[in-house]
């Protein structure tokens, strides 16, 4: 048996241009290929690459686009290069936030089933990204960095100790969405995360394994187990393509909104400022305690007193003084008054 050759695909930037030349949106392409809109966006940015049947359908769709002339292409590239300008850190962060945050909030909602927790987790992840922006900016996949951080924040076991966690949120209004979300939340967190990354986000098996910090074999077993569990509860979702479409629809129906990027940056700076002030206050308290200890501690060694040695400077024990008139009257009364009480028990001879 001969192995089928890899399906040739244009570069990521060219994929977007071909889609726009066909006057198609990402949602329309996703519907034709059978994937989610976030998956098509990942293909156009180069974060993931389609494989198998989806790659063949996607390549056939892009092949129908008209091919521009060489002069037009060179003019377009030159204009794009001249129009490009270096972005400031805030602008780059805002662009990443606008690109990832809306979809990431919906994905995190599928992990937790809680809207407010999904918003908090994504906001916290972007706050950490802004705090460590020099590191995140040069990361090969900054969107993956933020996604992994948001998932870790959302699945943290410490949320169970919060008072808000004890009150469940209202489930989706649609019965099918409610059933799918119930099945997802019953899966173990690693299985749920693997299923969402592979079938919901559209990552490959190797990328899913790397993001979940598992081997490829373990990620494949988790994915198969999660699909079998969903198919056992919902038989109409046995097809992975239909399951991916339902996951995208469930996330879209949640109608979740993310905060503004400026608000997230301000929150990150405020949190960093508070932590800095707390660290300074703790350092000052530690220095003060150390100085007080050094000031009150003895400056020379005093050996212990040996047994039998006369201790100097201790006043002699004073003898008891004469009794007062009240004390004398009390002593006389106690000596002359018969004490009332039970009679003494005497042994009787037999």
C-alpha positions as CSV (number, residue, x, y, z in Angstrom):
1,X,0.0,0.0,0.0
2,X,1.4,3.4,-1.0
3,X,1.1,6.4,1.3
4,X,-0.9,9.3,-0.1
5,X,1.2,12.4,-0.6
6,X,0.7,15.4,1.6
7,X,-2.0,17.8,0.3
8,X,-0.3,21.1,-0.8
9,X,-1.7,24.2,0.9
10,X,-0.7,27.8,0.4
11,X,1.0,29.8,3.1
12,X,-1.2,31.1,6.0
13,X,-1.3,34.7,4.8
14,X,-2.2,33.5,1.3
15,X,-5.0,31.4,2.7
16,X,-6.7,34.4,4.1
17,X,-6.3,36.3,0.8
18,X,-7.8,33.5,-1.2
19,X,-10.8,33.3,1.1
20,X,-11.4,37.0,0.8
21,X,-11.1,36.8,-3.0
22,X,-13.9,34.3,-2.9
23,X,-16.0,36.8,-0.8
24,X,-16.3,34.3,2.0
25,X,-16.2,34.8,5.7
26,X,-14.4,32.6,8.2
27,X,-17.8,31.3,9.4
28,X,-18.8,30.3,5.9
29,X,-15.6,28.5,5.2
30,X,-15.9,26.7,8.6
31,X,-19.4,25.5,7.7
32,X,-18.3,24.2,4.3
33,X,-15.3,22.4,5.7
34,X,-17.1,21.1,8.8
35,X,-15.0,22.8,11.5
36,X,-15.4,25.8,13.9
37,X,-14.6,29.4,13.0
38,X,-11.7,29.4,15.5
39,X,-10.2,26.5,13.6
40,X,-10.3,28.4,10.3
41,X,-8.8,31.4,12.0
42,X,-6.0,29.2,13.4
43,X,-5.3,27.9,9.9
44,X,-5.0,31.4,8.5
45,X,-2.6,32.5,11.2
46,X,-0.4,29.5,10.9
47,X,-1.0,28.2,14.4
48,X,-2.4,24.9,13.1
49,X,-2.5,23.0,9.8
50,X,-5.5,21.0,8.5
51,X,-5.0,17.3,7.9
52,X,-6.8,14.4,6.3
53,X,-10.2,14.9,4.8
54,X,-10.5,18.5,6.1
55,X,-7.3,19.5,4.5
56,X,-8.5,18.1,1.1
57,X,-11.8,20.0,1.4
58,X,-10.0,23.2,2.4
59,X,-7.5,22.9,-0.4
60,X,-10.2,22.4,-3.0
61,X,-12.1,25.4,-1.7
62,X,-9.0,27.7,-1.9
63,X,-8.2,26.3,-5.3
64,X,-11.4,27.9,-6.7
65,X,-10.1,31.4,-5.9
66,X,-8.9,33.5,-8.9
67,X,-5.2,33.8,-9.2
68,X,-4.0,37.4,-9.3
69,X,-1.4,38.6,-11.8
70,X,2.3,38.9,-10.8
71,X,2.2,42.7,-11.1
72,X,-0.9,42.9,-8.9
73,X,0.7,40.6,-6.3
74,X,4.0,42.5,-6.1
75,X,2.1,45.8,-5.8
76,X,0.0,44.4,-3.0
77,X,3.0,43.1,-1.1
78,X,4.9,46.3,-1.5
79,X,1.9,48.4,-0.3
80,X,1.4,46.1,2.7
81,X,5.1,46.3,3.5
82,X,5.2,50.0,3.3
83,X,2.0,50.4,5.4
84,X,3.3,48.1,8.1
85,X,4.7,49.9,11.1
86,X,6.1,48.6,14.4
87,X,3.5,48.3,17.1
88,X,3.9,49.5,20.7
89,X,3.6,46.9,23.4
90,X,0.1,48.1,24.3
91,X,-1.0,48.0,20.7
92,X,0.4,44.5,20.3
93,X,-1.3,43.3,23.5
94,X,-4.6,44.9,22.4
95,X,-4.4,43.2,19.1
96,X,-3.8,39.8,20.7
97,X,-6.6,40.4,23.2
98,X,-9.1,41.4,20.5
99,X,-8.1,38.3,18.5
100,X,-8.2,35.7,21.3
101,X,-10.3,36.9,24.2
102,X,-13.9,36.5,22.8
103,X,-13.4,32.9,21.7
104,X,-11.3,32.1,24.7
105,X,-14.0,33.1,27.1
106,X,-16.5,30.8,25.3
107,X,-14.0,27.9,25.4
108,X,-13.3,28.4,29.1
109,X,-17.1,28.4,29.7
110,X,-17.2,24.9,28.2
111,X,-14.5,23.8,30.7
112,X,-16.2,25.2,33.8
113,X,-19.9,25.7,33.0
114,X,-19.7,29.1,34.8
115,X,-19.8,32.3,32.9
116,X,-18.3,34.5,35.6
117,X,-15.5,32.1,36.2
118,X,-14.7,32.0,32.5
119,X,-14.4,35.8,32.3
120,X,-12.3,35.9,35.5
121,X,-9.9,33.2,34.2
122,X,-9.4,34.8,30.8
123,X,-8.9,38.2,32.4
124,X,-6.4,36.8,34.8
125,X,-4.5,35.0,32.0
126,X,-4.2,38.2,30.0
127,X,-3.2,40.2,33.1
128,X,-0.3,37.7,33.6
129,X,0.5,38.0,29.9
130,X,0.7,41.8,30.2
131,X,2.8,41.5,33.3
132,X,5.2,39.2,31.5
133,X,4.8,40.7,28.1
134,X,8.5,40.7,27.0
135,X,8.4,37.0,27.4
136,X,5.0,36.5,25.8
137,X,5.7,38.8,22.9
138,X,8.6,36.7,21.6
139,X,6.8,33.4,22.3
140,X,6.2,31.4,19.0
141,X,2.5,31.0,20.0
142,X,1.4,33.8,22.3
143,X,-2.3,32.8,21.8
144,X,-1.4,29.3,23.0
145,X,0.4,30.7,26.0
146,X,-2.6,32.7,27.1
147,X,-5.0,29.8,26.4
148,X,-3.0,27.4,28.5
149,X,-2.8,30.0,31.3
150,X,-6.6,30.6,31.1
151,X,-7.4,26.9,31.2
152,X,-5.1,26.4,34.3
153,X,-6.8,29.3,36.1
154,X,-10.3,27.9,35.2
155,X,-9.5,24.4,36.3
156,X,-7.8,25.4,39.6
157,X,-9.1,23.2,42.5
158,X,-9.0,26.3,44.8
159,X,-12.3,27.6,43.2
160,X,-14.3,25.0,45.2
161,X,-13.5,27.0,48.4
162,X,-15.2,30.1,47.1
163,X,-18.7,31.0,48.3
164,X,-19.8,31.7,44.7
165,X,-18.8,28.2,43.6
166,X,-21.4,26.7,45.9
167,X,-24.3,28.2,43.9
168,X,-24.6,26.7,40.4
169,X,-25.3,29.0,37.5
170,X,-28.4,28.8,35.3
171,X,-27.9,26.1,32.5
172,X,-28.4,26.9,28.8
173,X,-32.0,27.4,27.7
174,X,-31.8,24.8,24.8
175,X,-32.3,21.2,25.9
176,X,-29.6,19.8,23.6
177,X,-27.1,22.4,24.7
178,X,-27.9,21.7,28.3
179,X,-27.4,17.9,27.8
180,X,-24.1,18.4,26.0
181,X,-22.8,20.8,28.7
182,X,-23.8,18.3,31.4
183,X,-21.9,15.5,29.7
184,X,-18.8,17.7,29.3
185,X,-18.8,18.7,33.0
186,X,-19.0,15.1,34.1
187,X,-15.8,14.3,32.3
188,X,-12.5,14.5,34.3
189,X,-10.8,17.8,33.7
190,X,-7.9,16.4,31.7
191,X,-10.3,14.5,29.3
192,X,-12.5,17.6,29.0
193,X,-9.6,19.8,28.2
194,X,-8.2,17.4,25.6
195,X,-11.6,17.0,23.9
196,X,-12.0,20.8,23.8
197,X,-8.6,21.5,22.4
198,X,-8.7,18.8,19.7
199,X,-12.4,18.9,18.6
200,X,-13.3,22.4,19.7
201,X,-10.3,24.5,19.0
202,X,-9.0,22.3,16.2
203,X,-5.5,21.6,17.4
204,X,-3.6,18.5,16.2
205,X,-3.0,15.5,18.5
206,X,0.7,16.4,19.0
207,X,-0.2,20.1,19.8
208,X,-2.9,19.0,22.2
209,X,-0.6,16.6,24.0
210,X,2.0,19.4,24.3
211,X,-0.4,21.9,25.7
212,X,-1.9,19.4,28.2
213,X,1.6,18.3,29.2
214,X,1.0,14.6,28.3
215,X,2.4,12.2,25.8
216,X,0.8,11.7,22.4
217,X,-0.5,8.3,23.4
218,X,-2.0,9.6,26.6
219,X,-3.7,12.4,24.8
220,X,-5.1,10.0,22.2
221,X,-6.5,7.7,24.9
222,X,-8.1,10.7,26.7
223,X,-9.6,11.9,23.4
224,X,-11.1,8.5,22.6
225,X,-12.5,8.0,26.1
226,X,-14.1,11.5,26.0
227,X,-15.7,10.8,22.6
228,X,-17.0,7.4,23.8
229,X,-18.5,9.0,26.9
230,X,-20.2,11.7,24.9
231,X,-21.4,9.3,22.3
232,X,-22.8,6.9,25.0
233,X,-24.9,9.8,26.5
234,X,-25.7,11.5,23.2
235,X,-25.7,9.0,20.3
236,X,-26.2,11.7,17.6
237,X,-22.7,13.0,18.4
238,X,-20.8,9.9,17.4
239,X,-19.3,11.7,14.4
240,X,-16.3,13.9,15.6
241,X,-17.1,16.5,12.9
242,X,-20.6,16.9,14.3
243,X,-19.3,17.0,17.8
244,X,-16.9,19.8,16.9
245,X,-19.8,21.7,15.3
246,X,-21.9,21.3,18.3
247,X,-19.1,22.4,20.6
248,X,-18.7,25.6,18.5
249,X,-22.4,26.2,18.6
250,X,-22.7,25.7,22.3
251,X,-19.8,28.2,22.9
252,X,-21.4,30.7,20.6
253,X,-24.8,30.5,22.2
254,X,-23.4,31.4,25.6
255,X,-23.2,35.0,24.5
256,X,-20.2,35.9,26.7
257,X,-18.3,39.1,26.5
258,X,-14.8,39.9,27.5
259,X,-13.7,43.1,29.2
260,X,-11.9,45.8,27.3
261,X,-8.1,45.4,26.8
262,X,-7.4,48.7,28.5
263,X,-9.3,47.5,31.6
264,X,-7.2,44.3,31.6
265,X,-3.9,46.2,31.3
266,X,-4.9,48.6,34.1
267,X,-5.9,45.7,36.3
268,X,-2.6,44.0,35.7
269,X,-0.6,47.1,36.5
270,X,-2.7,47.7,39.6
271,X,-2.2,44.1,40.8
272,X,1.5,44.4,40.2
273,X,1.6,47.7,42.1
274,X,-0.3,46.1,45.1
275,X,2.0,43.1,45.2
276,X,5.1,45.5,45.1
277,X,3.7,47.6,48.0
278,X,2.9,44.4,50.0
279,X,6.5,43.1,49.4
280,X,8.0,46.5,50.5
281,X,5.8,46.5,53.6
282,X,6.8,43.0,54.5
283,X,10.5,43.8,54.0
284,X,10.2,46.9,56.2
285,X,8.5,44.8,58.9
286,X,11.2,42.2,58.7
287,X,13.9,44.8,59.0
288,X,12.2,46.4,62.0
289,X,11.8,43.0,63.8
290,X,15.5,42.2,63.1
291,X,16.6,45.6,64.4
292,X,14.5,45.3,67.6
293,X,15.9,41.8,68.2
294,X,19.5,43.0,67.8
295,X,18.8,46.0,70.1
296,X,17.3,43.9,73.0
297,X,19.5,40.8,72.7
298,X,22.4,40.5,75.3
299,X,25.8,41.7,74.1
300,X,27.9,39.3,76.1
301,X,27.8,35.8,77.3
302,X,26.7,35.1,80.9
303,X,27.6,31.6,82.2
304,X,25.0,29.8,84.3
305,X,25.4,29.7,88.1
306,X,27.0,26.5,89.4
307,X,25.1,24.5,92.0
308,X,26.1,25.4,95.6
309,X,27.3,28.8,94.7
310,X,26.1,31.7,96.9
311,X,24.0,34.0,94.9
312,X,24.8,37.6,95.5
313,X,22.3,40.5,95.5
314,X,19.2,38.4,96.6
315,X,17.5,39.9,99.7
316,X,17.0,37.5,102.7
317,X,13.6,36.0,103.2
318,X,11.6,38.1,105.7
319,X,10.1,36.4,108.8
320,X,6.4,36.7,109.4
321,X,5.4,39.8,111.5
322,X,3.1,39.9,114.5
323,X,-0.6,39.1,114.1
324,X,-3.1,41.9,114.0
325,X,-6.0,42.2,116.4
326,X,-8.4,40.7,113.8
327,X,-6.1,37.8,113.1
328,X,-5.7,37.1,116.9
329,X,-9.5,37.1,117.4
330,X,-9.9,34.7,114.5
331,X,-7.3,32.3,115.9
332,X,-8.9,32.4,119.4
333,X,-12.3,31.7,117.9
334,X,-11.1,28.8,115.9
335,X,-9.4,27.2,119.0
336,X,-12.4,27.5,121.3
337,X,-15.3,26.8,118.9
338,X,-16.4,23.2,118.4
339,X,-16.4,22.3,114.8
340,X,-19.8,21.0,113.6
341,X,-19.6,18.0,111.4
342,X,-20.2,14.3,111.2
343,X,-19.3,12.2,114.3
344,X,-16.2,10.2,114.2
345,X,-16.7,6.6,113.2
346,X,-15.3,4.2,115.8
347,X,-14.8,0.5,115.1
348,X,-17.1,-1.8,117.1
349,X,-15.9,-5.1,118.5
350,X,-17.6,-8.3,117.4
